[in-house]
Amino acid sequence: MQLNLQALPNDLSLSHQLIVDLVGSLLDYQKRIEQLKQELERLRRYQFGRRSERLLGDAVLFEFAGLLQAVLEKADEAEAKEKPEGETEETAALKKPRGESKKGHGRGSLPEHLPKQRIEHTLSPQECQCSQCGHPLEPIGEEVSRQLDYQPASFYITEHVRIKYACQGCESTVVTSERPSAPIEKGLPGPGLLAQVLVSKYADHLPLNRLEGIFARHGVEISRQTMCDWVKYSTHLLSPLYEAMKGDTLDSGVLGTDDTPVPVQEAGRGQTKEGRIWVYVGDADHAQTVYDYTENRSREGPQKFLEGFQGVLQADAYAGYDGIFVSGKVQEAGCWAHARRKFFDAKSTEEVLALQALAYIRTVYQVEQEGKALDPPARQKLRQEKSRPILEGFHRWLLQRSAEVLPKSPMGQAIGYALGQWTALNRYLDNGAIPIDNNASERALRGVVIGRKNYLFYGSDQGGHRAAIIYTMVATCKRHGVDLFAYLRDILERLPSHSIQNLQELFPQNWKAA
């Protein structure tokens, strides 16, 4: 495109107006270029790079040495006081137990709880003759080498035999023993098979068509439609337990939440719609991880689930939560991981400012690492002494820089987010039970995301509700180190006859303790 100089205006006022318009357009183009550069870097990192937001410590230290150096020097002084006199870093490393080193890929020790199969390898009668004198050889010891082997899971048939009793005297009374309750009355599957289907789909993320093929290799034909019905019956059985776990979660003093989209088939449409899976992570005294499904991301979903909750809700800055905080019964806690991510994404356009902001956030995370093993009151005291002064300095830095950057630039948006969420982001300072970020909730959604990639969509909104119930069992068992298959097999067998008033006995942590 060539510039036509004859088309330029000769009038001075028109020329000034043209310059103003061109400068405005140039600024708009610069903003757009910055946005596109940021999106391009994000896509490149998503496609080719690592997902971690880690920075090289030297880079942050170079850009913002003063703040970090002070923290590091204090840490070195404290570490030097703890070391015995004359001990060096090398001698301290030698004292470290081997188990504390990073796990490698070599041969490891075999689990002792596994059953063992002993196979003895003996000599033939001819080989048991001494080659020197001809006397027979006698065993004097053994050498044992061990292998870890695998035997595929197997099907078996359980026969419930009801014995009949009759009176031999009058020959008129016949009594038959009762059959124990079954997960699906008059149904084919036993509790172990139902547990295997649930674990395979919702913990191992296997679509039912793949599970159908796996069962076929064992010589058992079970259609995916049949297994869909089994999932429906199982979640119907688990629903009272799910509601009890939900109620316990809402008694938490601090509750974390997050959500992720899921594709859902809709009757009468040739494409899927977008549903939503929400997770609610209870505190240490109400250690359930409960999921909920909604047909969209409207505010009615979390408001309905959180009805009656009073405490601290830690979440991102989603506007749908605002109505929950209006009453004052629920306090908002922000997530420093969300705030950090925005500064990290702005690094491509404002590297020096981004690194300075990240250095501030890095130092308060170092304080959290120091207080990781403390109880909540001690952790709160540590935060007041060390984290509050750092964040006060960061707040002054944010206010100063907010006047220097464009509001809609990546850095301007990052600063705007931090300032807009400042009260919520600082709430953790006054309560040692509040985490510094909401990463526990984000991690709890990873299984949902992996499953979404594998089985692609839920068949209906009812399928979404069923998934939420089973994901609750999966995540809570994982949280407490409970064998998911053993847990589901046992409670599916017990629930048909279990008292509704004693459902807390079947919470994964209580089941494990019993």
C-alpha positions in Angstrom: 0.0 0.0 0.0 1.5 3.4 -1.1 0.9 6.7 0.6 -0.8 9.3 -1.7 0.7 12.6 -0.6 -1.7 14.6 -2.8 -4.6 13.2 -0.7 -3.2 14.7 2.5 -5.2 17.8 3.7 -3.6 21.3 3.4 -5.8 22.7 6.1 -3.9 22.9 9.4 -6.9 22.0 11.6 -7.7 19.0 9.5 -4.0 17.9 9.6 -4.1 18.1 13.4 -7.3 16.1 13.5 -5.7 13.5 11.2 -2.6 13.2 13.4 -4.8 12.7 16.5 -6.8 10.0 14.7 -3.6 8.3 13.4 -2.1 8.3 16.9 -5.2 6.9 18.4 -5.2 4.1 15.8 -1.6 3.5 16.4 -2.2 3.0 20.2 -5.1 0.7 19.4 -2.9 -1.4 17.1 -0.2 -1.5 19.8 -2.7 -2.8 22.4 -3.9 -5.4 20.0 -0.3 -6.5 19.1 0.4 -6.9 22.9 -2.7 -9.0 23.3 -1.9 -11.1 20.3 1.7 -11.6 21.5 0.4 -12.7 24.9 -2.1 -15.1 23.3 0.6 -16.5 21.0 3.0 -17.1 23.9 0.3 -18.8 25.9 -0.6 -21.1 23.0 3.1 -21.9 22.3 3.6 -22.8 26.0 0.4 -24.9 25.9 1.4 -26.7 22.7 5.1 -27.0 23.0 6.4 -25.8 26.4 6.0 -26.9 30.0 2.8 -25.9 31.8 4.7 -24.9 35.0 4.9 -21.2 35.8 8.3 -21.6 37.4 10.9 -18.9 36.8 14.7 -19.2 37.0 15.6 -18.0 40.5 18.6 -16.1 39.1 16.4 -14.1 36.8 14.0 -12.9 39.5 17.0 -12.3 41.8 18.7 -10.1 39.1 15.6 -8.0 38.5 14.6 -7.6 42.2 17.6 -8.5 44.2 17.0 -6.4 47.3 13.8 -8.0 48.4 14.8 -11.6 47.7 18.3 -11.2 49.0 17.0 -10.1 52.4 14.8 -13.2 52.6 17.5 -15.6 51.5 20.1 -14.1 54.0 17.6 -14.6 56.8 17.0 -18.2 55.7 20.8 -18.8 55.6 21.3 -17.4 59.0 18.6 -19.6 60.5 20.0 -22.7 58.7 23.6 -21.9 59.9 22.3 -21.8 63.5 20.8 -25.2 63.2 23.9 -26.9 61.7 26.5 -28.3 64.1 29.8 -26.4 64.3 32.1 -27.4 61.5 29.5 -29.1 59.4 29.5 -28.3 55.7 26.8 -28.6 53.1 28.6 -31.7 51.7 28.7 -33.4 55.1 25.0 -32.5 55.8 24.1 -34.0 52.4 25.9 -37.2 53.3 23.8 -37.5 56.5 20.5 -37.2 54.6 18.7 -40.6 54.4 18.6 -42.2 51.0 14.9 -42.2 51.0 14.8 -38.4 50.9 16.4 -38.2 47.6 14.4 -37.9 44.4 13.0 -41.1 43.2 14.7 -42.6 40.2 13.8 -45.1 37.5 16.0 -48.0 38.6 15.2 -51.1 40.6 13.3 -50.4 43.8 12.3 -52.5 46.8 9.2 -54.7 46.3 6.1 -54.2 48.5 6.2 -56.8 51.3 2.4 -57.0 51.6 2.0 -58.7 48.2 1.4 -62.5 48.3 4.4 -64.6 47.3 4.7 -67.6 45.1 7.7 -69.8 45.8 9.2 -71.8 42.9 12.1 -74.1 43.8 14.7 -74.9 41.1 16.4 -78.2 42.0 19.1 -80.3 40.4 18.3 -83.5 38.6 19.4 -86.8 40.2 22.3 -87.1 37.9 23.5 -83.6 38.7 23.3 -84.4 42.5 26.4 -86.5 42.3 29.8 -85.1 43.3 32.0 -84.9 40.3 35.1 -85.5 42.5 34.2 -88.5 44.7 30.7 -89.6 43.5 28.9 -89.0 46.8 25.4 -87.5 46.7 25.1 -83.7 47.1 23.1 -82.4 50.1 21.2 -79.0 50.3 23.2 -76.5 52.4 21.4 -73.2 51.6 19.6 -71.3 48.9 19.9 -68.2 46.8 16.7 -66.2 46.2 16.0 -63.8 43.4 12.7 -61.9 43.2 10.5 -60.7 40.4 7.4 -58.6 40.4 4.7 -60.4 38.2 1.1 -59.7 37.3 -2.0 -61.8 37.0 -5.0 -60.2 35.2 -8.2 -59.7 37.2 -10.7 -62.5 37.0 -14.4 -63.0 37.1 -16.1 -65.5 39.3 -19.7 -66.5 40.1 -21.1 -66.2 43.6 -23.9 -68.6 44.4 -26.2 -67.6 47.2 -27.7 -70.9 48.4 -30.8 -70.5 50.6 -31.3 -73.6 52.7 -34.8 -74.9 53.3 -35.9 -76.3 56.6 -39.0 -78.5 57.3 -40.6 -79.9 60.4 -40.3 -83.7 60.3 -43.0 -84.0 63.0 -46.0 -82.4 61.5 -44.6 -82.0 58.0 -46.5 -78.7 57.6 -43.8 -76.1 58.4 -41.2 -75.1 55.8 -38.8 -72.2 56.4 -36.2 -70.9 54.0 -33.2 -68.8 55.1 -33.1 -65.2 54.0 -30.8 -63.9 51.2 -28.7 -60.9 52.1 -29.6 -57.6 50.4 -28.0 -57.0 47.0 -26.8 -53.6 45.5 -29.2 -54.2 42.6 -32.1 -56.4 43.7 -32.5 -59.4 41.4 -29.6 -57.9 39.4 -26.7 -59.8 37.8 -23.7 -57.8 39.2 -22.2 -58.3 42.6 -20.7 -55.4 44.6 -17.2 -56.2 43.3 -18.2 -56.0 39.7 -20.1 -52.7 40.3 -17.1 -51.3 42.1 -14.8 -52.3 39.2 -17.0 -50.5 36.6 -17.1 -47.3 38.8 -13.4 -47.3 39.4 -12.5 -48.0 35.8 -14.6 -45.2 34.5 -14.3 -42.5 37.1 -10.9 -43.1 38.6 -9.0 -44.8 35.7 -11.0 -42.7 33.1 -11.9 -45.7 30.8 -14.9 -45.2 28.6 -17.4 -48.0 29.0 -16.9 -49.1 25.4 -13.2 -49.9 26.3 -14.3 -51.6 29.4 -16.7 -53.7 27.3 -13.7 -54.8 25.2 -11.6 -55.6 28.3 -14.4 -57.8 29.8 -14.8 -59.5 26.4 -11.2 -60.6 26.5 -12.1 -62.5 29.8 -14.9 -64.2 28.0 -17.7 -62.2 29.5 -20.0 -60.2 27.3 -21.5 -57.1 29.0 -22.8 -54.3 26.8 -22.0 -50.7 27.6 -25.8 -50.0 27.9 -26.0 -52.5 30.6 -23.1 -50.9 32.4 -24.7 -47.5 32.1 -27.7 -48.9 33.9 -25.4 -50.3 36.6 -23.9 -46.8 37.1 -27.4 -45.4 37.5 -28.4 -48.0 40.1 -25.1 -47.5 41.9 -25.4 -43.8 42.2 -29.0 -44.1 43.4 -27.7 -46.3 46.2 -24.8 -43.9 46.9 -27.0 -40.7 46.9 -27.9 -40.7 50.7 -24.2 -41.1 51.5 -23.3 -38.3 49.1 -25.9 -36.0 50.7 -24.4 -36.8 54.2 -20.9 -36.0 52.9 -22.2 -32.8 51.4 -23.8 -31.7 54.7 -20.5 -32.4 56.5 -18.6 -30.3 54.0 -20.8 -27.3 54.5 -20.0 -27.4 58.2 -16.4 -26.4 57.3 -14.9 -23.1 58.5 -12.9 -22.8 55.3 -14.2 -24.1 52.0 -12.4 -24.1 48.7 -14.2 -24.2 45.4 -13.5 -24.2 41.6 -15.3 -25.4 38.5 -14.6 -26.7 35.0 -16.8 -27.1 31.8 -17.9 -30.5 30.6 -19.6 -31.3 27.3 -23.1 -32.9 27.7 -25.4 -34.4 25.1 -28.8 -32.7 24.8 -31.8 -34.5 23.4 -32.9 -33.3 20.0 -29.6 -31.6 19.2 -26.9 -32.9 17.0 -24.2 -31.3 19.2 -23.3 -31.1 22.8 -24.0 -28.2 25.2 -21.7 -27.0 28.0 -22.4 -28.2 31.5 -20.4 -27.5 34.7 -18.7 -29.6 37.3 -18.0 -27.8 40.6 -15.8 -29.0 43.4 -16.0 -28.1 47.1 -13.0 -29.0 49.3 -13.8 -29.1 53.0 -11.3 -28.1 55.7 -9.3 -30.5 58.0 -12.2 -31.1 60.4 -14.6 -31.9 57.6 -12.3 -33.5 55.1 -14.6 -34.3 52.3 -14.1 -33.4 48.6 -17.6 -33.0 47.2 -18.6 -32.4 43.5 -21.7 -30.9 42.1 -23.1 -30.7 38.5 -25.0 -27.8 37.0 -26.4 -27.4 33.6 -24.6 -24.0 33.1 -22.3 -21.6 35.0 -25.0 -19.3 36.3 -24.8 -18.1 39.9 -27.8 -20.2 41.0 -25.6 -23.3 41.0 -23.1 -22.4 43.7 -25.8 -20.4 45.6 -28.0 -23.4 45.8 -25.2 -25.7 46.9 -23.9 -23.3 49.5 -27.2 -22.5 51.1 -26.7 -22.5 54.8 -22.9 -22.3 54.6 -21.3 -19.8 57.0 -17.5 -19.4 56.9 -14.7 -18.5 54.5 -15.2 -19.4 50.8 -11.9 -19.5 48.8 -12.4 -19.2 45.1 -11.4 -17.2 42.0 -12.9 -13.8 41.2 -16.0 -15.3 39.4 -18.8 -12.7 39.7 -21.3 -15.5 40.4 -20.0 -15.7 44.0 -20.7 -12.0 44.7 -24.3 -12.6 45.8 -23.1 -15.2 48.4 -20.9 -12.6 50.1 -23.5 -9.9 50.3 -25.1 -11.2 53.5 -21.8 -11.1 55.4 -22.2 -14.7 56.6 -19.7 -15.9 54.1 -16.3 -14.2 53.7 -14.3 -14.2 50.5 -10.7 -15.5 50.4 -8.7 -14.8 47.3 -6.2 -17.1 45.5 -2.6 -15.9 45.2 -2.0 -18.6 42.5 -4.6 -16.8 40.3 -3.0 -13.4 40.9 0.5 -14.8 40.2 -0.6 -16.4 36.9 -1.8 -13.1 35.5 1.6 -11.5 36.2 3.4 -14.5 34.7 1.3 -14.1 31.5 2.2 -10.4 31.4 5.9 -11.3 31.3 6.1 -11.3 27.5 5.1 -7.6 27.3 6.4 -6.1 30.6 9.2 -8.4 31.7 10.8 -6.2 34.3 7.6 -5.2 36.1 6.3 -8.8 35.9 9.4 -10.2 37.5 9.3 -7.6 40.3 5.6 -8.6 41.0 6.5 -12.3 40.9 9.4 -11.7 43.3 7.0 -10.2 45.9 4.6 -13.2 45.5 7.5 -15.6 45.7 8.6 -14.3 49.1 5.2 -14.8 50.7 5.2 -18.3 49.3 8.5 -18.9 51.0 7.0 -17.9 54.3 4.2 -20.4 53.7 6.8 -23.1 53.2 8.4 -22.2 56.5 5.0 -22.5 58.3 3.8 -25.6 56.5 4.2 -27.8 59.6 2.7 -25.3 62.1 -0.8 -25.4 63.6 -3.2 -22.6 62.4 -2.5 -20.2 65.4 1.2 -20.4 65.0 0.9 -20.1 61.2 -1.2 -17.0 61.6 1.4 -15.4 63.9 4.2 -16.2 61.3 2.1 -14.6 58.5 1.5 -11.5 60.6 5.2 -11.1 61.4 6.7 -11.9 57.9 4.1 -11.9 55.2 2.1 -8.8 56.1 5.1 -6.3 55.7 5.9 -7.9 52.4 2.3 -7.5 51.1 2.1 -3.9 52.4 5.2 -3.1 50.3 3.6 -4.9 47.3 0.4 -2.9 47.7 2.4 0.4 47.5 4.2 -1.0 44.4 0.9 -1.9 42.8 -0.6 1.5 43.4 2.4 3.2 41.9 2.7 1.0 38.8 -1.1 1.2 38.1 -0.6 4.8 37.1 2.2 3.9 34.7 0.7 1.1 32.6 -2.2 1.0 30.2 -5.3 -0.4 32.0 -6.1 -2.9 29.3 -2.6 -4.1 28.8 -1.7 -7.5 30.2 0.2 -5.8 33.0 -2.6 -3.4 33.6 -5.1 -6.2 33.9 -2.8 -8.1 36.3 -2.4 -5.1 38.5 -6.2 -4.4 38.3 -7.0 -7.9 39.3 -4.6 -7.8 42.3 -5.9 -4.4 43.6 -9.6 -5.4 43.0 -9.1 -8.6 45.0 -6.7 -7.1 47.6 -9.0 -7.5 50.6 -9.8 -11.1 49.7 -6.1 -11.9 48.9 -5.1 -10.7 52.3 -7.7 -12.5 54.3 -5.4 -15.5 54.8 -3.1 -13.4 56.9 -5.7 -13.3 59.7 -6.6 -17.0 59.7 -4.0 -19.7 59.8 -6.5 -22.2 58.5 -7.0 -20.4 55.2 -4.5 -21.6 52.5 -2.6 -19.0 50.5 -4.1 -20.3 47.3 -6.9 -22.4 45.9 -4.7 -25.0 44.3 -6.2 -27.9 46.2 -9.5 -27.2 44.4 -7.8 -27.0 41.1 -6.0 -30.3 41.7 -9.3 -31.9 42.6 -10.6 -31.2 39.1 -7.7 -32.9 37.3 -9.5 -36.2 37.3 -12.6 -34.6 35.7 -10.5 -33.0 33.0 -8.7 -36.3 32.2 -12.0 -38.2 32.1 -13.5 -35.5 29.8 -10.7 -36.1 27.3 -11.3 -39.8 27.3 -15.0 -40.4 27.3 -15.6 -37.0 25.5 -19.1 -36.1 27.0 -21.8 -37.0 29.4 -24.9 -38.6 27.9 -27.3 -36.3 29.7 -27.7 -33.9 32.7 -28.5 -36.9 34.8 -25.2 -38.4 33.8 -23.5 -35.3 35.0 -25.2 -35.6 38.4 -24.2 -39.3 38.6 -20.6 -38.4 37.8 -20.5 -35.8 40.6 -21.6 -38.4 43.1 -18.9 -40.9 42.1 -16.2 -38.3 41.8 -17.0 -37.4 45.4 -16.2 -40.9 46.5 -13.1 -41.1 44.3 -11.5 -37.8 45.4 -12.3 -38.3 49.1 -10.8 -41.8 49.1 -7.7 -40.4 47.5 -7.5 -37.6 50.0 -7.4 -40.1 52.9 -5.3 -42.8 51.2 -8.2 -45.3 51.0 -8.3 -48.2 48.6 -11.1 -47.0 46.3 -12.1 -50.5 45.0 -12.2 -52.0 48.5 -14.2 -49.1 49.8 -16.8 -49.1 47.0 -17.2 -52.9 47.1 -17.8 -52.9 50.8 -20.2 -50.0 51.0 -22.2 -51.1 48.0 -22.8 -54.3 49.8 -23.6 -52.6 53.1 -25.7 -49.7 52.0 -29.0 -51.6 51.1 -29.3 -52.5 54.8 -27.4 -49.8 56.5 -29.1 -47.4 58.9 -29.7 -43.9 57.3 -28.9 -42.3 60.7 -25.4 -43.8 60.8 -24.1 -42.9 57.4 -21.1 -41.0 58.9 -19.7 -44.5 59.6 -19.3 -44.9 55.9 -17.3 -41.7 55.3 -14.0 -42.8 53.7 -11.9 -41.6 56.7 -14.2 -43.2 59.2 -14.4 -46.4 57.2 -10.6 -46.6 57.1 -10.3 -46.0 60.8 -12.8 -48.8 61.5 
